[in-house]
Structures are given as C-alpha cells and as structure tokens.
Amino acid sequence: MISRRLVIRLLGAAVIAFALSPTPVALAFSPEARNAKLDETLRGLVEGRSTPGILVLILQDGRPVYSRSVGVREVGSSAPIGENDMFRVASMTKAVTSVAAMMLVEQGKIGLDDPVSRFLPEFTKLRVRGPDGGEGPANRPPTIRELLTHTAGLSYNFINNARLVDAYRDARVTDGLDQPEVTTAEAMQRLASVPLGYQPGTGWEYSLATDVLGAVIEKVTGNSLESFVIERIAKPLRIESFVFNAPEPVRSRFVQVTRPAQVTGALGTGYVPVLGPEAVPFPPTKGIASLDPNRAFSPTAYNSGGAGMSATIGDYARFLQMLLNEGELDGVRVLRAETVRQMTQNATGNMPTLRGPGWGFTLGFGIVTDPAAAKSRLPAGSYGWGGIYGTQFWVDPTNRVIGVVMTQTAIIGSGPISNPIREAFYAAD
C-alpha cells in the first residue's frame, strides 16, 4: 500500500487538480468493483509467473484511488517490491525529455521547425535508403518537431527495419540501453553516419529521435541532460529520484531486471534475471534488444533522452500530474498551459504508429485517437507510453486520471503486463 508520506505529497497536487476540473467526469463503476478487478489482475500476473513483482499507482484529481505492490523485487528473494524502489523507466524518459525540449522552445532557444543540423552539424548531409536499397541525399535535415513526433527518418536496432538494421549494427549504433562507455558525441556521430529510412516528415518510425533531442538540449544548455532535468523539472516539482547516471550507493534500491524465460512474448512463461549485457529477442518486430541493466549506474554512459532515466513510481506520478494540470503543480509552473495543450494533440495524422490502429503520436508520446480501433477503454485524447524494461504510464484528461505501472520485466512488462492492468481500471463488469 502507498505510504502516508506519499499520500500527503500527492494530495498537495489535488487542490490544483480539483480547481482545474470542478466537475470531473464520473467513471461508470464502483471503486470497490474496480479495485477488486485490479487486485485480481495483479495477482494473476504475479502468481502466473509473468513477472516477480508489480507496482501500480493510479490517481484521480490528484488523489490516489488505487495503489498496490504485489510480489518481490528480486528473483529468489522475499523482499517485497515497494514504492521507494527505483525503476529503469527506459522509454518513459521520452516524455521528460520532450517536456525539457518544449521548455527551451518557450524560451526561444530552439524552434520546432529548426533543423537539427543547426545544433548538431553532423546531421547536415544525411542520406536516405529507399525500399530498393538504393541511397540518395536527404532533401533536408530533420526538424525538432520531427524528432518529437518520430517522423525524422531514424530507427532503433530492435525495431528491425530490414532496410536499416544492418547499417545500424555495422556502425555500432546504440539504442541507449547498452554500451555504457559511449559518449553523447560518439552516439550522435554513429547515428548520423547511417542512412535515414525515409525523407524527413514523410513517415513514422519509433526511433532514436529523442536521443538526438537530448543531445540538442545538451548543446543548447551547455550542460548534461540530467542536469537540466534535475534543475529545471525535478527540483521545482519536489521530485527527488530522477537520475540518468545513478551513483553506486543507490544501486541497492533498484529492482532487478528480468526477461521472459521463453522468447515468445506471451504471459505466464516464467522469467529469468538479466544480470549483465544480454541480447534479448523483441517479438513484436522479430528484432533484438541489447540490454545492459548496469548501464544505469555507469558514470560515463551518455544521458539517453529516449531511454536513460530511472525513477520511483511516486515521483513519476508527480511529473504526470504536472502534465494533467497543464504545466503546473503545487503552485510551480513548468510549462505554459498552451504548450501542454500543443504537446498533447495528435501530431501525426493517420500515419501508422508502433501501438497500432487507433493510436497517433503527439510531441512526445502516443495518443488514443479511436478507442474502438485501439481496442481500449481509454477515452479518446488519453495519452501515454511505456518502457522496454517493463513500465507504462497513461494520462486520461477526460476523467482526470493518471496511471503508472512499474515492473522490471523487460519486453513484456510495458505491454502484455501493463495493458491488462490499465484496462482493468476502466472495466465496468
């Protein structure tokens, strides 16, 4: 259960949340039935050996309406998973980096339609590899907006784009999950050396674009992404746990990473620890994810804007509450309300995205455009994302709900495990 200390911190946000929405939309089921369904779902996932432990926190109007910790933090241990534990949030870092970038947009230090080459000259003369394997010059460098929306033409190794994956491997491009010795400059040089998959702005592919965005933030501010996030986002919001290069004494607070014992991506196959660098199959794309859980503790690992942050569940919930409150929390404004509204609109039209039909993409995360097509009970306009190490968040402005699910079961934690938990919150029966 959630602690009294965290409840007090979250209730501080509830005053502002209630003021912003004095007549919130009522969910059409009883809290008792909802919580019983959630409890059943969590127990089934842990007892069914899909993951050793799950932590869930759901707020409505800034107030906790569901908080549970089920299972253990390490395979073979009896120590329960808990709210003070640290999680590698992986791609949930993207939301934080995107907010950081929009803060610089508000300040006029970068523009949404600025070419990335204005800040990172290595991206000046890019090439595009077409469906036939032939290459030609890019019409122009990608823009900041295209980095935010993943329409820049970049990819990930684990996405397994048939036209690009060999070039990525040959150049030793890192997905920000391994190779802790690689610096920001080296990571960008490697990425800029490989071809794009399409002309900027003409397609959508989940990619290292947010890592490039993090490098832009570092170039503009003259400091690390971690420093900007801590000083400009975390400290004002009284967030204590956000970190990219976790100091060694914090290691004991981290939940152990596991992966499915079988590589099918199915639930209930058991799990095994990931103790060091390991190439793990990524069934949705038939690709390979190169994971290194110890990267989180490396003092040399570049601050991956797309995958490098760690946090506690309560602190990440505070960050989300700021977004739901349109940029403000406990009297502290991080972004203008109009900026948050701009960030939380579908920005990719009908382009197919990683989450499939019914989902679009905003300036930083996925958004539900058609609940029926998405096969989700989330209302249209809800937005969120997950992380490959086993985390997911969602924000539901219609019902003023935010939800965070955290495991450290890689590959299946962010989707097959988290999705049923999210959907159980909205189940009416």
C-alpha positions, 0 to 999 in steps of 0.5 A: 500500500502507498505510504502516508508520506506519499499520500500527503505529497500527492494530495498537495497536487489535488487542490490544483487538480480539483480547481482545474476540473470542478466537475470531473467526469464520473467513471461508470463503476464502483471503486470497490468493483474496480479495485477488486478487478485490479487486485485480481489482475495483479495477482494473476500476473504475479502468481502466473509467473509473468513477472516477480513483482508489480507496482501500480499507482493510479490517481484521480484529481490528484488523489490516489484511488488505487495503489498496490505492490504485489510480489518481490523485487528480486528473483529468489528473494522475499523482499517485497517490491515497494514504492521507494524502489527505483525503476529503469523507466527506459522509454518513459524518459521520452516524455521528460525529455520532450517536456525539457525540449518544449521548455527551451522552445518557450524560451526561444532557444530552439524552434520546432521547425529548426533543423537539427543540423543547426545544433548538431552539424553532423546531421547536415548531409544525411542520406536516405535508403529507399525500399530498393536499397538504393541511397540518395541525399536527404532533401533536408535535415530533420526538424525538432518537431520531427524528432518529437513526433518520430517522423525524422527518418531514424530507427532503433536496432530492435525495431528491425527495419530490414532496410536499416538494421544492418547499417545500424549494427555495422556502425555500432549504433546504440539504442541507449540501453547498452554500451555504457562507455559511449559518449553523447558525441560518439552516439550522435556521430554513429547515428548520423553516419547511417542512412535515414529510412525515409525523407524527413516528415514523410513517415513514422518510425519509433526511433532514436529521435529523442536521443538526438533531442537530448543531445540538442538540449545538451548543446543548447544548455551547455550542460548534461541532460540530467542536469537540466532535468534535475534543475529545471523539472525535478527540483521545482516539482519536489521530485527527488529520484530522477537520475540518468547516471545513478551513483553506486550507493543507490544501486541497492534500491533498484529492482532487478531486471528480468526477461521472459524465460521463453522468447515468445512474448506471451504471459505466464512463461516464467522469467529469468534475471538479466544480470549483465549485457544480454541480447534479448529477442523483441517479438513484436518486430522479430528484432533484438534488444541489447540490454545492459541493466548496469548501464544505469549506474555507469558514470560515463554512459551518455544521458539517453533522452529516449531511454536513460532515466530511472525513477520511483513510481511516486515521483513519476506520478508527480511529473504526470500530474504536472502534465494533467494540470497543464504545466503546473503543480503545487503552485510551480509552473513548468510549462505554459498551459498552451504548450501542454495543450500543443504537446498533447494533440495528435501530431501525426495524422493517420500515419501508422504508429508502433501501438497500432490502429487507433493510436497517433503520436503527439510531441512526445508520446502516443495518443488514443485517437479511436478507442474502438480501433485501439481496442481500449477503454481509454477515452479518446485524447488519453495519452501515454507510453511505456518502457522496454524494461517493463513500465507504462504510464497513461494520462486520461484528461477526460476523467482526470486520471493518471496511471503508472505501472512499474515492473522490471520485466523487460519486453513484456512488462510495458505491454502484455503486463501493463495493458491488462492492468490499465484496462482493468481500471476502466472495466465496468463488469 
